């Protein structure tokens, strides 16, 4: 982190960090003579805190899901939105030195952009909380503000902030390109039910599960993290059960064919980020948790910094959740629904920016 803080002013990470300071401090940052020192200190503190509190291995939808969402959206962009998105992304390409998780890299600009935010988070961990919103399980729809602290952020606030950057004619080309990459990713993230819910278990990351005979193994004894876990199978495992090894582009085409009428309806509806999150939150409660073979009670909300907090990982291991065909048959239709919704709604977001 120290080496990055000494980057030159033209470095995109420096520009990104200044934008982060603007979001955190607002006009106070702009007026304060000591704002650079205050800003860098806050970035370091948030980064360190995020390292210890971010959910382990939380990559909503994985490569296949995020790319499929991007392909669905691309098919429903108006001509201006498609041209602008391609122009912005190709004019400021992803830094080739950034370590990419998904291989082979997608050749389509939007599909490749869809997974960038997860890779960038590994380099800039203070963006980690932007990928989710920890609404406690059992909470009914209301204001999301209590679950989106301004100094840390959440997926709703981050999406709104990046759309503002994308619309800003004075933003640098690199910042606009990165903002577009964030938007593509965050719309997908908010449609993964376990990115909008927690039961003192970091969005299901602390719930070890056996999945089609694969028994949970402890990855890190200090943090009580196990694999597979409930969050991971919603990210990737369930998709792998129904995609039969097809490409993300093929998956997108199948989802488009199966949800043709609803997609037309979803992309025509008003944008409602909070509504999308609450809808996804309800699916987590009714299906992700609700269809577990051994019911886990709704826990009183407590701050959780890792799966070792209160021995949540080991306690959840004691439920012996064995997930197979019955669970997959309940979860797969919801995963498919949410992927299709995310694609249609991402198209709606971009079409609203470039009419």
C-alpha positions in Angstrom: 0.0 0.0 0.0 2.9 2.4 0.8 4.3 2.2 -2.7 1.0 3.0 -4.2 0.6 6.1 -2.0 3.8 7.5 -3.4 2.5 7.2 -7.0 2.8 10.2 -9.3 -0.2 12.6 -9.6 -1.0 11.2 -13.1 -1.4 7.7 -11.7 -5.1 6.5 -12.0 -5.0 5.2 -8.4 -4.1 8.6 -7.1 -7.0 10.1 -9.1 -9.2 7.3 -7.7 -8.1 8.0 -4.1 -8.8 11.8 -4.5 -12.3 10.9 -5.7 -12.7 8.7 -2.7 -11.7 11.6 -0.4 -14.2 13.9 -2.1 -16.9 11.3 -1.4 -15.9 10.9 2.2 -15.2 14.5 3.2 -17.2 16.5 0.7 -16.8 20.2 0.9 -14.7 19.9 4.1 -12.1 18.1 2.1 -12.1 20.8 -0.5 -11.7 23.6 2.0 -9.1 22.1 4.3 -5.5 23.2 3.7 -4.3 19.8 5.1 -6.7 17.7 3.0 -4.0 15.6 1.2 -2.5 14.4 4.5 -5.9 13.8 6.1 -7.1 12.0 3.0 -4.2 9.6 2.6 -4.4 8.8 6.3 -8.1 8.0 6.0 -7.4 5.8 2.9 -4.8 3.8 4.8 -7.1 3.4 7.9 -10.0 2.3 5.8 -7.9 -0.1 3.8 -6.5 -1.7 6.9 -10.0 -2.0 8.4 -11.4 -3.5 5.2 -8.6 -6.1 5.1 -9.9 -7.5 8.4 -13.6 -7.0 7.9 -14.3 -7.8 4.2 -16.0 -11.1 3.6 -13.5 -13.8 2.5 -13.6 -14.8 -1.2 -16.8 -12.9 -1.9 -16.9 -12.7 -5.7 -20.6 -12.4 -6.5 -21.5 -14.6 -9.4 -17.9 -15.4 -10.2 -16.6 -15.0 -13.8 -19.4 -16.8 -15.5 -22.3 -14.9 -13.8 -20.9 -11.4 -14.1 -19.9 -11.9 -17.8 -23.4 -13.3 -18.6 -25.0 -10.3 -17.0 -22.8 -8.0 -19.2 -23.7 -9.9 -22.3 -27.4 -9.7 -21.6 -27.1 -6.0 -20.9 -25.1 -5.4 -24.1 -27.9 -7.0 -26.2 -30.4 -4.5 -24.8 -28.4 -1.3 -25.0 -29.6 1.5 -27.3 -27.2 2.4 -30.0 -25.8 5.5 -28.2 -25.3 3.7 -24.9 -23.5 0.8 -26.6 -21.3 3.2 -28.6 -20.4 5.3 -25.5 -19.7 2.3 -23.3 -17.4 0.8 -25.9 -15.7 4.1 -26.5 -15.0 4.8 -22.8 -13.8 1.3 -22.1 -11.5 1.0 -25.1 -10.0 4.5 -24.7 -8.9 3.7 -21.1 -8.2 0.0 -21.0 -7.6 -2.1 -17.9 -4.0 -1.8 -16.5 -2.2 -4.8 -17.9 -0.2 -5.1 -14.7 -3.4 -5.8 -12.7 -3.6 -9.4 -11.7 -6.8 -10.8 -13.2 -8.8 -13.6 -11.6 -10.8 -14.7 -14.7 -9.0 -16.6 -17.4 -9.1 -16.6 -20.3 -10.0 -12.9 -20.4 -13.2 -12.0 -22.2 -12.6 -10.4 -25.5 -15.8 -8.3 -25.3 -15.1 -5.0 -23.5 -18.3 -5.1 -21.3 -17.8 -8.7 -20.3 -14.1 -8.1 -19.5 -15.1 -5.0 -17.5 -17.7 -6.9 -15.5 -15.1 -8.7 -13.3 -12.5 -5.9 -13.0 -13.9 -4.5 -9.7 -13.1 -7.8 -7.9 -9.5 -7.7 -9.2 -9.2 -4.0 -8.3 -10.5 -4.7 -4.8 -7.5 -7.0 -4.3 -5.2 -4.0 -5.0 -7.3 -1.3 -3.3 -9.1 -3.1 -0.4 -11.0 0.0 0.7 -13.4 -0.6 -2.2 -14.3 -4.0 -0.6 -17.4 -2.8 1.3 -18.8 -1.3 -2.0 -19.7 -4.8 -3.2 -22.4 -5.6 -0.7 -24.8 -4.3 2.0 -25.1 -6.2 5.2 -28.8 -6.0 5.9 -29.5 -8.4 8.8 -31.6 -11.4 8.0 -35.2 -10.9 9.1 -35.3 -7.1 8.7 -38.3 -5.9 6.7 -38.1 -3.3 4.0 -37.3 0.2 5.1 -34.4 2.6 4.9 -31.1 1.1 3.9 -29.2 4.0 5.6 -28.5 2.1 8.8 -26.6 -0.5 6.8 -24.6 1.8 4.6 -22.2 3.8 6.8 -21.0 6.9 4.8 -17.4 6.5 5.8 -17.3 2.9 4.5 -20.0 2.7 1.9 -22.1 -0.1 0.5 -23.2 -1.3 -2.9 -26.1 1.2 -3.2 -24.1 4.2 -2.3 -21.1 3.1 -4.4 -23.3 2.5 -7.4 -24.9 6.0 -7.1 -21.4 7.6 -6.6 -19.9 5.9 -9.7 -22.9 6.9 -11.9 -22.2 10.5 -10.9 -18.6 10.1 -12.0 -19.7 8.5 -15.2 -22.0 11.4 -15.9 -19.5 14.1 -14.9 -18.1 15.7 -18.1 -15.1 17.0 -16.2 -14.1 13.5 -14.9 -10.9 12.2 -16.4 -11.2 9.5 -19.1 -9.6 6.9 -16.8 -12.0 7.8 -13.9 -15.0 7.5 -16.2 -13.8 4.1 -17.5 -13.3 2.8 -14.0 -16.7 4.2 -13.0 -18.3 2.3 -15.8 -16.5 -0.9 -14.8 -17.8 -0.4 -11.2 -21.3 0.2 -12.4 -21.3 -2.9 -14.6 -20.1 -5.0 -11.6 -22.2 -3.4 -8.8 -25.5 -3.9 -10.6 -24.6 -7.6 -10.8 -23.4 -7.7 -7.1 -26.7 -6.3 -5.8 -28.6 -9.1 -7.5 -26.7 -11.8 -5.6 -29.0 -12.4 -2.6 -26.2 -13.0 -0.2 -24.6 -9.7 -1.0 -27.6 -8.0 0.4 -28.1 -10.1 3.6 -26.2 -11.3 6.6 -27.1 -13.5 9.6 -24.0 -12.6 11.6 -22.2 -14.8 9.1 -20.7 -12.3 6.6 -23.4 -13.0 3.9 -23.2 -16.8 4.3 -19.4 -16.9 4.0 -19.3 -18.3 7.6 -21.8 -21.1 6.8 -19.8 -24.3 5.8 -21.8 -26.6 3.5 -21.3 -29.9 1.9 -22.2 -29.5 -1.8 -22.9 -32.5 -3.9 -20.6 -34.6 -1.9 -17.8 -32.1 -1.5 -17.3 -31.8 2.2 -16.3 -28.4 3.8 -12.7 -28.1 4.6 -11.2 -25.4 6.8 -9.2 -22.9 4.7 -8.0 -20.8 7.6 -8.1 -22.0 11.2 -7.5 -18.5 12.6 -10.5 -17.0 10.8 -12.6 -20.2 10.9 -13.2 -20.0 7.1 -14.4 -23.0 5.3 -14.9 -24.1 1.7 -17.4 -24.7 0.3 -19.6 -22.3 2.1 -23.1 -21.0 1.4 -21.9 -17.7 -0.1 -19.5 -19.4 -2.5 -22.1 -21.9 -3.9 -24.4 -19.0 -4.7 -21.6 -17.2 -6.4 -20.3 -20.1 -8.5 -21.4 -23.6 -7.4 -25.1 -23.4 -8.4 -24.2 -21.8 -11.8 -21.8 -24.6 -12.5 -24.5 -27.2 -11.8 -26.8 -25.8 -14.6 -24.4 -24.2 -17.2 -22.9 -27.6 -18.2 -19.6 -26.0 -19.1 -21.0 -23.6 -21.6 -19.4 -20.2 -22.2 -20.8 -17.1 -20.4 -22.0 -15.8 -23.8 -24.0 -19.1 -24.4 -25.4 -18.8 -20.8 -26.5 -15.3 -21.5 -28.3 -16.3 -24.7 -30.1 -19.1 -22.9 -31.2 -16.7 -20.1 -32.4 -14.2 -22.7 -34.5 -16.9 -24.4 -36.0 -18.1 -21.1 -36.7 -14.6 -19.7 -37.5 -12.7 -22.9 -40.8 -11.2 -21.8 -39.7 -10.3 -18.2 -36.5 -8.8 -19.5 -38.4 -6.4 -21.7 -40.5 -5.5 -18.6 -37.5 -5.1 -16.3 -35.6 -2.8 -18.6 -38.6 -0.5 -19.0 -39.2 0.0 -15.3 -37.9 3.0 -13.3 -34.5 2.5 -11.7 -34.9 1.6 -8.0 -31.6 0.5 -6.5 -33.0 0.2 -3.0 -35.9 -1.8 -4.3 -33.7 -4.2 -6.1 -31.6 -4.8 -3.0 -34.7 -5.4 -0.8 -36.1 -7.8 -3.4 -32.8 -9.7 -3.4 -32.7 -9.6 0.4 -36.1 -11.3 0.6 -34.9 -14.0 -1.7 -31.9 -14.7 0.5 -34.2 -15.2 3.5 -36.8 -17.3 1.7 -34.5 -19.4 -0.5 -30.7 -19.2 0.3 -31.4 -19.7 4.0 -35.0 -20.8 3.9 -34.4 -24.0 1.8 -31.4 -25.2 3.9 -32.1 -28.8 5.0 -31.3 -27.8 8.6 -32.9 -24.5 9.5 -30.6 -21.8 10.9 -32.4 -19.4 13.2 -32.4 -15.6 12.6 -29.7 -14.3 14.9 -29.7 -11.0 16.7 -27.5 -8.7 14.7 -23.9 -8.5 16.0 -20.8 -6.9 14.5 -18.7 -9.7 12.9 -15.1 -9.1 11.8 -14.4 -12.7 10.7 -15.9 -16.1 10.9 -14.0 -16.6 14.2 -16.1 -13.9 15.9 -18.2 -15.8 18.5 -17.0 -19.0 16.8 -19.7 -18.5 14.1 -17.8 -20.6 11.6 -17.5 -23.6 13.9 -21.0 -23.1 15.2 -22.5 -23.1 11.7 -20.4 -26.2 10.8 -22.4 -27.9 13.5 -25.6 -27.7 11.4 -24.1 -30.2 8.9 -25.7 -28.6 5.9 -25.7 -31.2 3.1 -26.8 -29.5 -0.1 -27.6 -31.6 -3.1 -30.2 -31.9 -5.8 -33.1 -30.8 -3.6 -31.4 -27.5 -2.6 -30.1 -26.9 -6.2 -33.6 -27.4 -7.6 -34.9 -24.6 -5.3 -31.9 -22.3 -5.8 -31.1 -22.6 -9.5 -34.3 -20.9 -10.7 -33.6 -18.0 -8.4 -30.0 -17.7 -9.5 -31.2 -17.7 -13.2 -33.9 -15.1 -12.4 -31.4 -12.8 -10.7 -28.9 -13.1 -13.5 -31.5 -12.1 -16.0 -32.8 -9.3 -13.9 -29.3 -7.9 -13.4 -28.6 -7.9 -17.1 -31.9 -6.2 -18.0 -31.5 -3.6 -15.2 -27.9 -2.9 -16.1 -29.0 -2.1 -19.6 -31.7 0.2 -18.1 -29.0 2.0 -16.0 -26.7 2.6 -19.0 -29.6 3.5 -21.3 -30.7 6.1 -18.8 -27.3 7.7 -18.9 -27.0 7.8 -22.7 -30.5 8.1 -24.2 
